[in-house]
């Protein structure tokens, strides 16, 4: 059939009209809601661990969720720490008070200079960014990953961080925890058997004892899980360059999947020097902030796997940008996540579309009721966690479980 010029013009006009009307209809459908408040919910899970959950409220009754845990180092989070985090959250919330939760980039640009002032402000900034993404998905009735470009996977592989579940912290204790994680379906396991090492300036004998104990623990873990299970070792930056190389050489027979942060990751020259001298792949970057914090680590190939944490790196959008830079350089991404279940839910949304993610961290075995804190319950199957298709992060807090189970702060 021949299309006449008048028909063509009419068809083109109709297409043009449609192209004008559809965005107008979409704009009219954008929810008119405004941010009205932020709330911190400290939840003591154990004598050591406090999850800092964040709730972002709107005038439409929708609530966005985020997590601000692990901003105070290895020390136990105190009530004074919680009050400091509450003050930081209020400071960042003031930047978007009364505005739409969809104005995430406006918040990021206003808050980023303040977030660079230290780990606590970076974590508060990131928590509100998380909650805004959760709200955006809920307001538009789509999973958050849709707003970040869509998903390329339906589930993510996880590894079990058994460090806090290990008691006693002896070789047998580490081996038992690793075997238990394996029985629960977690194939890769990670531990930090060198915790408690004195600084490199300490007397050599004082350093040698905890290093020997840590290596014995890795040996016991490998014997307990067999040769095919991935083992990652986190050194928590206890070493200098020479110690890092010496310990890595002693760990070589145990076939580590990675050797994590023997020195602080911001010491890029030292990290590069270690990587050039050892056999194991390296990982790191757990508390770095933003593209600028990760740029040198990635571009200089100081590590094989970077570990941005959605709670510290700037939130979901910044995590995806860090991952994109890493992908260009052939570096993998395994988000740091030794945290509560909200951090995991947020990380899943950010990772759903990444092309270079290899694992997501799970804080394994710390508290038996962890999975029931969320509605629906957090569930891991055969070493993976599902990417949900519910709006936002796809979860809500179960207040009854929190009230019934958590310890006093």
C-alpha positions as CSV (number, residue, x, y, z in Angstrom):
1,X,0.0,0.0,0.0
2,X,1.3,3.5,-0.9
3,X,1.2,6.0,1.9
4,X,0.1,9.4,0.6
5,X,1.9,12.6,1.7
6,X,-1.2,13.8,3.6
7,X,-1.3,10.4,5.5
8,X,2.4,10.7,6.2
9,X,2.0,14.2,7.6
10,X,-1.0,13.1,9.7
11,X,0.9,10.1,11.0
12,X,3.9,12.3,11.8
13,X,1.7,14.8,13.5
14,X,0.0,12.1,15.5
15,X,3.4,10.8,16.6
16,X,4.5,14.3,17.5
17,X,1.3,14.9,19.5
18,X,1.9,11.6,21.3
19,X,5.5,12.4,22.0
20,X,4.3,15.7,23.6
21,X,1.3,14.3,25.5
22,X,3.0,11.2,27.0
23,X,5.6,13.2,29.0
24,X,2.9,15.6,30.1
25,X,0.9,12.6,31.3
26,X,3.9,11.2,33.1
27,X,4.7,14.6,34.7
28,X,1.1,14.8,35.9
29,X,1.6,11.3,37.5
30,X,4.7,12.3,39.4
31,X,3.6,12.2,43.1
32,X,3.4,15.5,44.9
33,X,4.9,14.5,48.2
34,X,7.4,16.3,50.5
35,X,9.9,15.3,53.0
36,X,8.8,16.1,56.6
37,X,11.3,14.5,59.0
38,X,14.0,12.1,59.7
39,X,14.2,9.5,62.5
40,X,17.1,7.4,63.8
41,X,16.2,3.9,65.2
42,X,19.1,2.4,67.1
43,X,18.7,-1.3,67.5
44,X,21.1,-3.2,69.7
45,X,21.5,-6.7,68.2
46,X,24.4,-7.9,70.4
47,X,26.7,-6.6,73.1
48,X,28.9,-5.3,70.3
49,X,26.6,-4.5,67.4
50,X,24.1,-1.7,67.1
51,X,22.2,-1.3,63.9
52,X,21.4,2.4,63.1
53,X,18.2,2.3,61.0
54,X,17.0,5.6,59.4
55,X,13.4,6.5,58.6
56,X,12.7,9.4,56.2
57,X,9.1,10.6,56.5
58,X,6.8,12.4,54.0
59,X,3.5,14.2,54.1
60,X,1.9,11.4,52.2
61,X,2.6,8.8,54.8
62,X,5.3,7.0,52.8
63,X,8.5,6.2,54.7
64,X,11.9,5.6,53.2
65,X,14.5,3.4,54.9
66,X,18.3,3.5,55.1
67,X,21.1,2.4,57.4
68,X,23.8,4.3,59.1
69,X,25.6,1.6,61.0
70,X,29.4,1.0,61.5
71,X,30.5,4.7,61.5
72,X,32.3,4.5,64.8
73,X,35.1,2.0,64.1
74,X,35.5,-1.3,65.9
75,X,34.4,0.1,69.2
76,X,31.0,-0.7,70.6
77,X,28.4,1.9,69.5
78,X,27.2,3.9,72.5
79,X,24.2,6.1,73.2
80,X,26.5,9.1,72.8
81,X,27.4,7.8,69.3
82,X,23.8,7.4,68.4
83,X,23.1,11.0,69.5
84,X,26.0,12.2,67.4
85,X,24.6,10.3,64.4
86,X,21.1,11.8,65.0
87,X,22.6,15.3,65.0
88,X,24.4,14.6,61.7
89,X,21.2,13.2,60.1
90,X,19.3,16.3,61.1
91,X,22.0,18.5,59.6
92,X,21.8,16.7,56.3
93,X,18.0,16.5,56.4
94,X,17.8,20.3,56.6
95,X,19.2,20.5,53.1
96,X,16.0,18.9,51.7
97,X,13.4,19.6,54.4
98,X,10.1,20.2,52.6
99,X,11.4,19.1,49.2
100,X,10.4,16.1,47.1
101,X,12.2,12.8,47.8
102,X,12.8,12.6,44.1
103,X,15.2,15.5,44.2
104,X,18.1,13.1,44.9
105,X,20.7,14.9,42.8
106,X,19.9,18.2,44.5
107,X,20.5,16.6,47.8
108,X,23.7,15.0,46.7
109,X,25.2,18.3,45.4
110,X,24.2,20.2,48.5
111,X,25.4,17.6,50.9
112,X,28.6,16.2,49.4
113,X,30.9,19.0,50.7
114,X,29.7,18.3,54.3
115,X,29.9,14.5,53.8
116,X,33.7,14.8,53.1
117,X,34.3,16.0,56.7
118,X,34.7,12.4,58.1
119,X,33.2,9.0,58.3
120,X,30.3,9.9,60.5
121,X,29.0,12.7,58.3
122,X,29.7,10.5,55.2
123,X,27.5,7.8,56.7
124,X,24.7,10.1,57.7
125,X,24.7,11.6,54.2
126,X,24.7,8.1,52.6
127,X,21.8,7.0,54.9
128,X,19.5,9.8,53.8
129,X,20.4,9.2,50.1
130,X,19.5,5.5,50.6
131,X,16.1,6.4,52.1
132,X,15.4,8.9,49.3
133,X,15.9,6.1,46.7
134,X,13.6,3.8,48.7
135,X,11.0,6.6,48.8
136,X,11.4,7.3,45.0
137,X,10.7,3.7,44.2
138,X,7.7,3.5,46.5
139,X,6.3,6.8,45.2
140,X,6.6,5.6,41.6
141,X,5.6,2.0,42.4
142,X,8.7,0.5,41.0
143,X,11.7,-1.3,42.5
144,X,14.6,1.2,43.0
145,X,16.8,-0.7,40.6
146,X,14.4,0.4,37.8
147,X,15.3,4.0,38.5
148,X,19.0,3.1,38.4
149,X,18.8,1.6,34.9
150,X,17.2,-1.8,35.5
151,X,18.5,-5.2,36.5
152,X,20.6,-7.7,34.7
153,X,20.3,-10.5,37.3
154,X,17.6,-11.9,39.5
155,X,19.8,-12.9,42.4
156,X,23.2,-11.9,43.9
157,X,25.9,-14.3,45.2
158,X,26.9,-13.6,48.8
159,X,29.8,-14.5,51.0
160,X,29.5,-15.1,54.7
161,X,31.6,-12.8,56.9
162,X,32.0,-15.2,59.9
163,X,34.2,-12.9,62.0
164,X,31.5,-11.8,64.6
165,X,30.1,-15.3,64.6
166,X,33.4,-16.9,65.7
167,X,33.6,-17.7,69.4
168,X,36.1,-18.6,70.7
169,X,38.5,-16.8,68.4
170,X,40.8,-19.8,68.1
171,X,41.7,-21.9,65.1
172,X,39.0,-24.4,66.1
173,X,36.5,-21.5,66.6
174,X,37.2,-20.1,63.1
175,X,37.0,-23.6,61.6
176,X,33.6,-24.3,63.3
177,X,32.1,-21.0,62.2
178,X,33.3,-21.6,58.6
179,X,31.8,-25.1,58.6
180,X,28.5,-23.8,60.0
181,X,28.3,-21.2,57.2
182,X,29.0,-23.8,54.6
183,X,26.2,-26.0,56.0
184,X,23.8,-23.0,55.7
185,X,24.6,-22.7,52.0
186,X,27.2,-20.0,52.0
187,X,30.1,-21.2,49.9
188,X,32.6,-18.3,50.2
189,X,33.6,-17.3,53.7
190,X,35.6,-14.4,55.1
191,X,37.2,-13.9,58.4
192,X,39.6,-11.4,60.1
193,X,41.8,-13.7,62.2
194,X,44.5,-11.0,62.8
195,X,42.2,-8.7,64.9
196,X,44.1,-7.6,67.9
197,X,47.5,-7.4,66.4
198,X,49.6,-4.6,67.9
199,X,50.9,-1.8,65.7
200,X,54.0,-2.5,63.5
201,X,56.1,-0.5,66.0
202,X,55.4,-3.0,68.8
203,X,58.1,-5.5,69.9
204,X,58.6,-8.2,67.3
205,X,57.6,-11.0,69.8
206,X,54.3,-9.2,70.6
207,X,53.5,-9.1,66.9
208,X,54.6,-12.6,66.1
209,X,52.2,-14.3,68.5
210,X,48.9,-13.0,67.0
211,X,50.2,-13.4,63.5
212,X,51.0,-17.0,64.1
213,X,47.5,-17.5,65.7
214,X,45.9,-15.9,62.6
215,X,47.7,-18.1,60.2
216,X,46.8,-21.2,62.3
217,X,43.2,-20.0,62.0
218,X,43.3,-19.8,58.2
219,X,45.0,-23.2,58.1
220,X,42.1,-24.6,60.2
221,X,39.5,-23.0,58.1
222,X,40.9,-24.4,54.9
223,X,41.1,-27.9,56.4
224,X,37.5,-27.6,57.5
225,X,35.9,-26.4,54.3
226,X,38.1,-28.2,51.8
227,X,40.0,-27.0,48.8
228,X,37.1,-25.8,46.6
229,X,35.5,-23.2,48.9
230,X,36.6,-19.6,48.5
231,X,38.2,-18.0,51.6
232,X,38.8,-14.3,52.0
233,X,41.0,-12.8,54.7
234,X,40.5,-9.3,56.0
235,X,43.6,-7.9,57.7
236,X,41.8,-4.7,59.0
237,X,44.9,-2.6,58.1
238,X,47.0,-4.0,61.0
239,X,50.3,-4.3,59.0
240,X,52.9,-2.3,57.3
241,X,54.2,-3.2,53.8
242,X,56.9,-5.7,54.9
243,X,54.6,-7.4,57.4
244,X,51.8,-7.6,54.7
245,X,54.1,-9.3,52.3
246,X,55.5,-11.7,54.9
247,X,52.0,-12.7,56.1
248,X,50.8,-13.1,52.5
249,X,53.7,-15.4,51.7
250,X,52.8,-17.6,54.7
251,X,49.1,-17.7,53.6
252,X,50.0,-18.7,50.0
253,X,49.4,-22.5,50.5
254,X,45.8,-21.8,51.5
255,X,44.7,-20.4,48.2
256,X,42.9,-17.2,49.2
257,X,40.3,-15.7,46.9
258,X,41.5,-12.3,48.2
259,X,43.8,-10.6,50.8
260,X,41.9,-7.6,52.1
261,X,43.3,-4.3,53.4
262,X,46.6,-5.3,55.0
263,X,47.2,-1.5,55.1
264,X,44.6,1.3,54.9
265,X,43.4,1.6,51.3
266,X,44.0,5.3,51.2
267,X,47.7,4.5,51.3
268,X,47.6,3.7,47.6
269,X,51.4,3.6,47.1
270,X,51.8,1.0,49.8
271,X,48.8,-1.0,48.5
272,X,50.3,-1.0,45.0
273,X,53.7,-2.1,46.4
274,X,52.1,-5.0,48.3
275,X,50.1,-6.2,45.3
276,X,53.2,-6.3,43.1
277,X,55.0,-8.6,45.6
278,X,52.3,-11.1,46.6
279,X,50.5,-14.0,44.8
280,X,47.0,-13.4,46.2
281,X,44.4,-11.1,44.6
282,X,43.8,-8.0,46.8
283,X,40.6,-6.2,47.8
284,X,39.8,-3.0,49.7
285,X,38.1,0.3,50.0
286,X,35.5,-0.3,52.6
287,X,35.2,3.2,54.1
288,X,36.3,5.4,51.2
289,X,33.9,8.1,50.0
290,X,32.9,9.0,46.5
291,X,34.5,8.6,43.1
292,X,37.4,10.7,44.3
293,X,38.1,8.3,47.1
294,X,38.2,5.3,44.9
295,X,39.7,6.8,41.8
296,X,43.4,6.2,42.5
297,X,42.8,2.8,43.9
298,X,41.0,1.8,40.7
299,X,43.0,3.6,38.0
300,X,46.3,2.3,39.5
301,X,45.0,-1.2,39.8
302,X,46.0,-1.3,43.4
303,X,43.4,-3.9,44.1
304,X,41.6,-6.6,42.1
305,X,38.3,-6.0,43.8
306,X,37.0,-2.7,45.3
307,X,34.6,-2.7,48.2
308,X,32.4,0.4,48.3
309,X,29.9,0.4,51.2
310,X,26.5,1.9,50.5
311,X,26.6,3.3,54.1
312,X,29.8,5.2,53.6
313,X,30.6,5.7,50.0
314,X,27.8,8.2,49.2
315,X,24.9,5.9,48.7
316,X,23.4,4.0,45.9
317,X,24.0,6.3,43.0
318,X,27.7,6.9,44.0
319,X,28.2,3.2,44.3
320,X,27.0,2.6,40.8
321,X,29.3,5.3,39.5
322,X,32.3,3.8,41.4
323,X,31.4,0.4,39.9
324,X,31.2,1.9,36.4
325,X,34.7,3.4,36.7
326,X,36.0,0.1,38.0
327,X,34.4,-1.8,35.1
328,X,36.3,0.5,32.7
329,X,39.5,-0.6,34.4
330,X,38.7,-4.3,34.6
331,X,38.3,-4.1,38.4
332,X,35.6,-6.2,40.1
333,X,33.2,-4.9,42.8
334,X,32.2,-6.7,46.0
335,X,30.3,-4.2,48.2
336,X,31.4,-4.1,51.8
337,X,28.4,-4.9,54.0
338,X,29.1,-6.2,57.5
339,X,25.9,-4.6,58.6
340,X,22.2,-4.9,59.3
341,X,19.5,-6.1,56.8
342,X,18.6,-2.6,55.6
343,X,22.1,-2.0,54.2
344,X,21.8,-5.4,52.5
345,X,18.5,-4.5,50.9
346,X,19.9,-1.2,49.6
347,X,23.0,-2.9,48.3
348,X,21.0,-5.4,46.4
349,X,19.2,-2.6,44.5
350,X,22.5,-0.9,43.6
351,X,24.1,-4.2,42.5
352,X,21.1,-5.4,40.4
353,X,22.4,-3.8,37.3
354,X,26.2,-3.9,37.8
355,X,28.1,-5.8,35.2
356,X,31.3,-6.3,37.4
357,X,29.9,-7.4,40.8
358,X,31.2,-10.7,42.1
359,X,29.9,-10.9,45.6
360,X,27.9,-9.1,48.3
361,X,29.0,-9.4,51.9
362,X,26.7,-10.9,54.5
363,X,27.3,-10.5,58.2
364,X,26.7,-14.1,59.1
365,X,25.5,-15.7,62.3
366,X,25.7,-12.7,64.5
367,X,22.1,-12.8,65.8
368,X,19.5,-15.4,65.2
369,X,16.6,-13.0,64.6
370,X,18.3,-10.9,62.0
371,X,16.2,-12.3,59.1
372,X,13.0,-11.4,60.8
373,X,13.7,-7.7,61.2
374,X,12.3,-7.1,57.8
375,X,9.0,-7.7,56.2
376,X,9.2,-9.9,54.2
377,X,11.9,-11.7,56.0
378,X,15.4,-11.6,54.7
379,X,16.2,-14.9,53.0
380,X,19.3,-16.4,51.5
381,X,19.0,-19.5,49.2
382,X,22.0,-21.6,48.1
383,X,24.4,-18.7,48.8
384,X,22.4,-16.0,47.0
385,X,19.9,-13.3,47.8
386,X,17.0,-12.5,45.5
387,X,16.6,-9.1,43.8
388,X,13.0,-8.3,44.8
389,X,10.5,-6.8,42.4
390,X,8.5,-4.9,45.1
391,X,8.5,-1.1,45.1
392,X,11.6,0.7,46.5
393,X,13.9,-1.6,48.4
394,X,10.9,-4.0,48.7
395,X,11.0,-4.2,52.5
396,X,9.6,-2.7,55.7
397,X,10.8,-2.9,59.3
398,X,9.0,-5.3,61.6
399,X,8.6,-3.2,64.7
400,X,7.3,-6.1,66.8
401,X,10.5,-8.1,66.2
402,X,12.7,-5.1,67.0
403,X,10.9,-4.4,70.2
404,X,10.8,-8.0,71.3
405,X,14.4,-9.0,70.5
406,X,16.8,-6.0,70.7
407,X,18.9,-5.3,73.8
408,X,18.9,-2.0,75.5
409,X,21.2,0.6,74.1
